[in-house]
Amino acid sequence: MHCLRGGFLDSPWICSKQTPQQQLHLRKFKPIVCSFTSFSNGNDKLNKRAGSCSRDDDDYVRSTLLETVEVNSVPGGLLIETRDGTHLKCVRNNPLLDEPVHPSPRRAIVLKMEDHTKLLLPLFFRDKEIIPGTVRTDKLTMHHVMKHMLQNMDYKAECVRITVRIDSTYCAELLIGKKISVHERERFSFDIRPFDAINISSTLKVPIQVNKYLAFCDGVRVLNQMSL
């Protein structure tokens, strides 16, 4: 999947803000029944099936947001403190993953996979304002603009996805759609920042999906938990 690398800060495991000069990348998918193919115009990078946000998508797994206070590094894994006071000791699902050196503790968005694996995927960041539910209501943000834009254009947000990691940077996308006839639906996909994807999911009440391979490679497993 394609991601605008310019929209992210090249720091280990950290999501950061876009500059005003950076723009969203837009892909349009041809509306046909059941499956959707992009208009590639000779560009192989865009010549992919769009897919849908159904639970049966083989490449993605549904996830939920785990409310966390901070994440600490421990030998072989992480110690996650949740808002209800629970401490989760976790080990990396992929022991061969090269984890960069970083300060600890850190603030993170943590996604829990809603399948048999129960893996957790931490996405680290700096800015407290990006935490879902803590965005200032008096400040115009991208997800507020997106909400009004979709309403005005008669489109509906279908889901957000954490799609891929390029080097140390995670990428995400928003899928939107509009019914144009009884059997046809038009879909678009926007490349966005992961924490914007989470906030859009919270604002528009749409599901969060994670690439299964990404969750398997970068996720952590809970060894034990305790409440303090």
Helices and strands as residue ranges (DSSP letters): G 5-7, E 14-15, E 25-30, E 37-38, G 44-46, E 60-66, E 68-74, E 77-82, E 86-92, E 107-113, E 120-125, G 128-130, H 142-153, E 156-166, E 169-179, E 185-192, H 194-204, E 208-211, H 212-218, E 220-227
